[in-house]
Amino acid sequence: MAGAVYYRAGELSFFPQNTVIQPDNQFPIPHTHLNTCHNSGTFAVLGRMPDDFRQRLIDAVKASVTMTSVRKQHILERI
């Protein structure tokens, strides 16, 4: 699964189903919405990503065949 980070169902307690994290398929969540959810008590942290997640995400970005090199660099600068 080059270009993605994959977790099998149950591998992480907060991913009960097979989960694919695709850095080339993002959708924005406005910071104001996260604040609203936090303030209303509807925001929940379900768990912490494993220590190797950051490197796996970097590897996925680098392996992506759908992102331009400029987009890859933009994302890598923010990870």
N, CA, C and O of each residue as an XYZ file, in Angstrom:
316
protein
N       0.828     -1.189      0.000
C       0.000      0.000      0.000
C       0.875      1.257      0.000
O       0.784      2.093      0.899
N       1.700      1.369     -0.999
C       2.557      2.554     -1.119
C       1.678      3.796     -1.160
O       0.635      3.807     -1.815
N       2.099      4.827     -0.468
C       1.347      6.066     -0.456
C       0.273      6.119      0.609
O      -0.526      7.056      0.635
N       0.238      5.119      1.496
C      -0.776      5.093      2.550
C      -0.203      4.417      3.795
O       0.781      3.681      3.729
N      -0.838      4.684      4.910
C      -0.517      4.001      6.163
C      -1.722      3.126      6.486
O      -2.849      3.619      6.553
N      -1.493      1.840      6.686
C      -2.575      0.875      6.870
C      -2.511      0.260      8.264
O      -1.444     -0.129      8.740
N      -3.676      0.182      8.908
C      -3.806     -0.507     10.190
C      -4.921     -1.548     10.066
O      -6.025     -1.242      9.615
N      -4.614     -2.780     10.474
C      -5.627     -3.841     10.477
C      -6.642     -3.572     11.588
O      -6.330     -2.922     12.585
N      -7.842     -4.072     11.404
C      -8.907     -3.912     12.402
C      -8.400     -4.348     13.767
O      -7.882     -5.453     13.927
N      -8.556     -3.463     14.753
C      -8.168     -3.783     16.115
C      -6.697     -3.614     16.430
O      -6.302     -3.725     17.591
N      -5.869     -3.347     15.418
C      -4.439     -3.146     15.672
C      -4.242     -1.977     16.631
O      -3.359     -2.005     17.488
N      -5.071     -0.953     16.478
C      -5.140      0.145     17.431
C      -6.566      0.147     17.975
O      -7.519     -0.026     17.215
N      -6.716      0.341     19.267
C      -8.042      0.213     19.894
C      -9.086      1.151     19.288
O     -10.277      0.840     19.301
N      -8.655      2.286     18.762
C      -9.602      3.264     18.221
C      -9.856      3.094     16.733
O     -10.568      3.902     16.136
N      -9.288      2.059     16.121
C      -9.593      1.694     14.731
C     -10.171      0.282     14.729
O      -9.442     -0.676     14.472
N     -11.468      0.130     15.010
C     -12.060     -1.199     15.071
C     -12.199     -1.869     13.694
O     -12.422     -3.077     13.610
N     -12.067     -1.088     12.630
C     -12.139     -1.637     11.273
C     -10.805     -1.390     10.582
O     -10.020     -0.551     11.023
N     -10.548     -2.119      9.503
C      -9.357     -1.837      8.710
C      -9.370     -0.352      8.363
O     -10.396      0.187      7.947
N      -8.225      0.303      8.535
C      -8.148      1.751      8.346
C      -6.961      2.097      7.475
O      -5.843      1.643      7.718
N      -7.211      2.906      6.457
C      -6.165      3.375      5.562
C      -6.091      4.889      5.687
O      -7.088      5.588      5.508
N      -4.906      5.381      5.993
C      -4.677      6.824      6.096
C      -3.929      7.235      4.836
O      -2.783      6.839      4.621
N      -4.589      8.030      4.012
C      -4.051      8.425      2.719
C      -3.701      9.914      2.742
O      -4.601     10.752      2.685
N      -2.428     10.256      2.823
C      -2.061     11.670      2.867
C      -2.400     12.425      1.584
O      -2.412     13.656      1.584
N      -2.674     11.716      0.499
C      -3.049     12.388     -0.748
C      -4.567     12.550     -0.880
O      -5.062     13.004     -1.912
N      -5.297     12.176      0.172
C      -6.756     12.252      0.149
C      -7.235     12.936      1.435
O      -7.973     12.351      2.228
N      -6.809     14.158      1.620
C      -7.123     14.898      2.843
C      -8.427     15.663      2.694
O      -8.843     16.010      1.589
N      -9.059     15.917      3.825
C     -10.167     16.867      3.832
C      -9.990     17.757      5.052
O      -9.694     17.269      6.143
N     -10.168     19.050      4.874
C      -9.893     19.989      5.959
C     -10.985     20.006      7.020
O     -12.170     19.874      6.716
N     -10.571     20.168      8.248
C     -11.479     20.420      9.364
C     -11.041     21.755      9.957
O      -9.956     21.848     10.531
N     -11.862     22.781      9.827
C     -11.469     24.096     10.330
C     -11.164     24.075     11.829
O     -11.855     23.412     12.602
N     -10.138     24.798     12.224
C      -9.745     24.884     13.624
C     -10.901     25.395     14.483
O     -11.071     24.964     15.624
N     -11.681     26.300     13.940
C     -12.831     26.830     14.680
C     -13.833     25.717     15.005
O     -14.450     25.730     16.070
N     -13.994     24.757     14.092
C     -14.907     23.635     14.344
C     -14.367     22.752     15.470
O     -15.124     22.307     16.333
N     -13.055     22.500     15.457
C     -12.455     21.707     16.534
C     -12.633     22.404     17.880
O     -12.940     21.757     18.882
N     -12.440     23.723     17.902
C     -12.656     24.490     19.136
C     -14.101     24.401     19.601
O     -14.368     24.224     20.789
N     -15.029     24.523     18.663
C     -16.452     24.437     19.001
C     -16.776     23.078     19.617
O     -17.483     22.994     20.621
N     -16.256     22.030     19.012
C     -16.490     20.672     19.539
C     -15.868     20.511     20.920
O     -16.477     19.936     21.821
N     -14.660     21.018     21.076
C     -13.992     20.934     22.378
C     -14.797     21.669     23.447
O     -15.017     21.144     24.539
N     -15.229     22.876     23.128
C     -15.969     23.695     24.090
C     -17.340     23.112     24.427
O     -17.854     23.328     25.524
N     -17.928     22.378     23.493
C     -19.252     21.792     23.738
C     -19.164     20.399     24.363
O     -20.183     19.804     24.712
N     -17.947     19.887     24.502
C     -17.778     18.567     25.111
C     -17.983     17.413     24.154
O     -18.066     16.262     24.583
N     -18.066     17.699     22.855
C     -18.264     16.626     21.876
C     -16.965     16.176     21.218
O     -16.970     15.248     20.411
N     -15.861     16.819     21.552
C     -14.548     16.436     21.023
C     -13.959     15.389     21.957
O     -13.959     15.566     23.175
N     -13.466     14.320     21.398
C     -12.880     13.258     22.225
C     -11.584     12.783     21.603
O     -11.519     12.547     20.396
N     -10.567     12.644     22.409
C      -9.311     12.025     21.974
C      -9.463     10.538     22.255
O      -9.582     10.126     23.409
N      -9.458      9.740     21.203
C      -9.704      8.309     21.345
C      -8.443      7.511     21.613
O      -8.512      6.362     22.051
N      -7.301      8.105     21.356
C      -6.051      7.396     21.599
C      -4.897      8.152     20.994
O      -5.060      9.227     20.416
N      -3.737      7.571     21.137
C      -2.509      8.184     20.632
C      -1.962      7.291     19.518
O      -1.939      6.066     19.632
N      -1.528      7.935     18.450
C      -0.936      7.171     17.368
C       0.381      6.569     17.847
O       1.052      7.148     18.700
N       0.754      5.419     17.308
C       2.002      4.774     17.719
C       3.218      5.644     17.382
O       3.158      6.503     16.503
N       4.305      5.406     18.089
C       5.523      6.192     17.893
C       6.032      6.155     16.457
O       6.651      7.115     15.996
N       5.778      5.062     15.747
C       6.290      4.948     14.373
C       5.370      5.582     13.332
O       5.687      5.571     12.142
N       4.230      6.136     13.767
C       3.277      6.694     12.805
C       3.874      7.829     11.987
O       3.682      7.881     10.772
N       4.591      8.731     12.629
C       5.157      9.879     11.909
C       6.039      9.405     10.760
O       5.920      9.902      9.640
N       6.914      8.456     11.031
C       7.798      7.960      9.974
C       7.012      7.219      8.902
O       7.321      7.338      7.717
N       6.013      6.466      9.299
C       5.181      5.763      8.318
C       4.436      6.750      7.426
O       4.268      6.507      6.232
N       3.988      7.868      8.009
C       3.304      8.893      7.229
C       4.272      9.568      6.260
O       3.924      9.808      5.104
N       5.474      9.872      6.721
C       6.506     10.447      5.851
C       6.792      9.504      4.689
O       6.865      9.936      3.539
N       6.951      8.226      4.984
C       7.215      7.234      3.936
C       6.059      7.160      2.937
O       6.275      7.019      1.734
N       4.836      7.256      3.449
C       3.668      7.210      2.565
C       3.635      8.414      1.634
O       3.340      8.277      0.447
N       3.936      9.590      2.169
C       3.964     10.790      1.328
C       5.016     10.631      0.238
O       4.747     10.900     -0.932
N       6.200     10.200      0.615
C       7.280     10.038     -0.357
C       6.945      8.996     -1.422
O       7.380      9.122     -2.567
N       6.174      7.969     -1.057
C       5.841      6.892     -1.983
C       4.618      7.178     -2.849
O       4.328      6.418     -3.773
N       3.907      8.249     -2.568
C       2.684      8.561     -3.304
C       2.968      8.728     -4.793
O       3.932      9.382     -5.190
N       2.115      8.127     -5.597
C       2.230      8.275     -7.050
C       1.223      9.299     -7.583
O       1.205      9.594     -8.778
N       0.391      9.835     -6.695
C      -0.627     10.787     -7.140
C      -0.290     12.234     -6.791
O      -0.871     13.155     -7.366
N       0.634     12.449     -5.865
C       0.997     13.814     -5.468
C       2.171     14.325     -6.292
O       3.080     13.573     -6.643
N       2.131     15.600     -6.589
C       3.274     16.230     -7.253
C       4.404     16.376     -6.239
O       4.174     16.297     -5.032
N       5.603     16.586     -6.720
C       6.734     16.777     -5.818
C       6.554     18.029     -4.974
O       6.985     18.065     -3.821
N       5.922     19.054     -5.532
C       5.664     20.281     -4.781
C       4.684     20.001     -3.634
O       4.893     20.466     -2.514
N       3.630     19.252     -3.907
C       2.640     18.893     -2.869
C       3.298     18.032     -1.795
O       3.070     18.240     -0.604
N       4.108     17.072     -2.210
C       4.814     16.220     -1.245
C       5.666     17.075     -0.313
O       5.627     16.897      0.904
N       6.427     17.992     -0.876
C       7.298     18.845     -0.070
C       6.475     19.700      0.891
O       6.855     19.880      2.048
N       5.359     20.221      0.417
C       4.472     21.041      1.242
C       4.004     20.245      2.465
O       4.010     20.758      3.583
N       3.606     19.014      2.251
C       3.127     18.170      3.344
C       4.277     17.778      4.268
O       4.139     17.834      5.490
N       5.399     17.386      3.693
C       6.534     16.951      4.500
C       7.056     18.065      5.410
O       7.539     17.788      6.508
N       6.966     19.297      4.975
C       7.394     20.422      5.797
C       6.496     20.609      7.017
O       6.893     21.264      7.981
N       5.314     20.051      6.984
C       4.343     20.238      8.070
C       4.221     19.035      8.980
O       3.566     19.109     10.020
N       4.830     17.945      8.612
C       4.750     16.734      9.443
C       5.763     16.824     10.570
O       5.861     15.908     11.386
